[in-house]
Amino acid sequence: MMMTNESNDLVVLQSVPSEAQANLIAAALERAGIEAAIEGALTAACRAEAPGEVKIIVRKNDLQKARDTLESNKGLIEDEE
């Protein structure tokens, strides 16, 4: 039986409506030492029936630190609707 390292599993931290907002979040995470990836940026820009969303992906073992980082940077990265 093969064992996996769950701490390196990738999880979705948050989904946002724009690539710009996702980039702000990813930058804040990276400043805190958390590697982050963005998924779905191209589809979010498409004007389709259902709007796309951009997902911010982090390692599972960084999830709590990433959530704390988002909370402490909330004013800087909030959605401007």
Secondary structure, DSSP 8 states (H G I E B T S, - for coil): -----GGG-EEEEEEES-HHHHHHHHHHHHHTT--EEEE-HHHHTS--SS---EEEEEEGGGHHHHHHHHHHTHHHH----
